[in-house]
């Protein structure tokens, strides 16, 4: 693309020089005014094309041409520590959504779930597991059975079969609450 601009630049510069010669020779003032107008148009076009045509000059260093660059060795001073102590923006607490209480009736209504108690044992509850109309939970590690009421009192969290938490609490003194 630069070659096309170079050709256009060369033709415009020749036209400008020819226009300048005609301007010097012409005596009629009206024709001289039109030649000056063409000359200003050609000058503005040449300025626009000069970006593509003129070689780009790199900045020269302070050293003169031919001299070798001098290297200076010195110790760079350490950056001083700021005297002002850092300030931290205090984060605002987000208001928690009110969670509804998870009752024993909700617990019994679950067809299947996993329950973890505060001692770390994990139990499986399935509606299909019942004995004499009494439902119970089975410890997953050693297959011991436990009553549902006792398990509900000691439950830390209750999960679906896909391990998503339904309800939980942090301490035994709190009530079980739904997780959304």
Secondary structure, 3 states (H helix, E strand, C coil): CHHHHHHHHHHHHHHHHHHHHHHHHCCCHHHHHHHHHHHHHHHHHHHHHHHHHCCCCCCCCCCCCCCCCCCCCCCCCCCCCCCCCCCCCCCCCCCCCCCCECCHHHHHHCCEEEEEECCCCEEEEECCCEECCEEEEEECCCCCEEEHHHHHHHEEEEECCCCCEEEECCCCCCCCEECC
